[in-house]
């Protein structure tokens, strides 16, 4: 059971989160969701143009954001700042409760990673989606109402504390410890 933090404890963690690297960071944890409410922590994963994170339920689960309920192509991957989740879940094993797939030590703020910004993670290239990633009922149940207010507050949204959605541009393998490099938006994929 994750200990729910108070508003004061959450606010006290903001300075550390704001010190996240802006240009280059590290992939801290990979989590695969093989089915609803199931999580697997991986040391490496294959990222596919068609499936997103191979073995994850993104494609089969579908999306309420598409007219036909199919998986949304701009929501293939979800990324969360590792400093944010480390604040919310003191035990690293509980990071997966957030439901995100890639936890990275990088500034995910809207200013640093506007939609269209590309990130290289190992051999993989992904692009930040314009679709926001916000705290939901499940997030509140797992981390508490104050945590949900924190990530959805004006500062939380500006910093994108709940994380970002992304689509795959170049497939390949990612591994925990891989360098994550920011590329400017609009650069051609290599």
N, C-alpha and C positions, 0 to 999 in steps of 0.2 A: 504494500500500500504506500503510495507516494504521500509524503507530508505536504499538505497544502500550505503555501507560503502566504504571509500577510502582505498587504499592500506596501507596507514599509520595507519589508524584506525584498520584495520585487524591485521597488524603486532604488534600493541600495545597490542592486546588481546592474543598474543601467550604465554606470561609468565603465565597468569592465566590458560590457557588450559594445559600447561605443568605441572601444579600443581595438575592435576586430580589424584585421588587415584589410586594406582596400583593393589592392591589386593582385595579390597572390596569397593563397592560404593553403589549407590542408583538408583532405577528406578524412574525417574523424571516425565515422561509423556508417555502415551500410545496413539497411533493414529491408527485408523482402516480406511482402504480405501475400502468402500463398492462397489464403482465403480470408473471409471476414473474421476479424478478431484474432487472427493468427499472425505471428511475427517470427522471422528468422534473422538472426544477426549473422552477417556474412563478412568474410575477409576480402572477398573479391566477387564481382558480379559482371555478367554480360549485359550491355546496354544495346538494345536493338531499335532500329527505325520503326519496326512494326509493333513490337511488344513492350517497348519501354524497357524497364528492368525485367530481364527474362525470369519467368517463374513467379512474377508478381501478378496480382489479380486486377491490375488497372484495366486491361483490355476486356476481360470477361465481366467485370463489375459494371462497366458502362458509366454513363453520366446523365444527370438530370439537366445538364447544360446543352445537350444536343437535342434536336427535334425528334430523332428516332431512338434516343436513349443509348446510342452507341458510345463507346469511349471517346472522350474529347481529345483530339490530336495535340492540343496545346497544353494538356494537363498530364502528359505522360509521366513526368517525374515531379516529386515535391522535395524541396530542399529546405532545411532549417539550419539556422546559425547554431553551431555547437555550444557557444557560450550561453545562448538563451536556454537551450534544453538542459545544460548542466546546472543552470540556476533553478529551473523548474523541477528537475528530477535529480536529486542528489546522488542516486545510484545509477551508474552508467547503464546497467541492464534495463532500467526503466525508461531510457530515452525512446525506445521503440513504441512506447505507449502513445507518443505524439502522432503516430501514423505516417510519418514522413519516411522517405527512402534514403536520402543522402543528407548527412549531417556534416556541415563544413564550417571551418573557422575562416569566415570571410564576411565582410560587411555586406549584408543583403538589403540595405536601405534602398528606397526608391531613388534617392539621389545618386547612389553608387552603382546600382544595377537597374536602370530603367528598362522597360520592356524592349526587347530586341537585342539587349546586351548578350554577348556570347561568353560562355565559360568553357575552358578546356579543363577536363579532369582526366588525367592520364591520357589515353588515346582518344577519348570521347570528347565531342563538342556538343554542347547544348545551348539553347537560347531561352532567355527569360520571357515568359508569357505575360501578356497584358492582363490576364485574368487573376484577380486577387486571391490570396490564400488566407482565410480567416479562421478564428477559433470557433468551434461549433459545440453542440451539446456533448459529444463524446470527449472533446478536449476539456470542457468544464468538469465533466464527471471524473476525469483522470487527474487533472491538475488543480481543480478548484475554481470557484467563481472569480476570485481575485486575479488569478492567472489569466483567465479569459478576458476580464476587463483590462488587464495590463497589456495584452497583445493587441486588443482591439481599440485601445485608447488612441487619441490623435498621435502621440509620440510613438506608440506601438505600431500604428499603421505606417507612419513615416519611415520608421526603422525596419518595417516588415518583420517584426518579431515572430509572427506566426509562421513566416517562411514565404517561399515563392514557388510558383508553378513553372515548369519548363517543358520544352519539347526537344527531342533528339534531332540533331543536325548530322552528326557523324557517329556511327556506332563503334563499339569496341568494348574493351574490358576496363573496369575501374577496380582499384584496390585501396583498402584502408592505408592511409599514409601518402596517397598520390597528391601531388601538387595540384591546386586549383588556381588557374590563371584567368584573370578577367581580360576579355578582348573588347574593344569598342564596338558599339552597335554598327551594323552595316558593313563590317569587314567581310570579304568573301571567305567562305569556309575552305580550309586547306584539305 
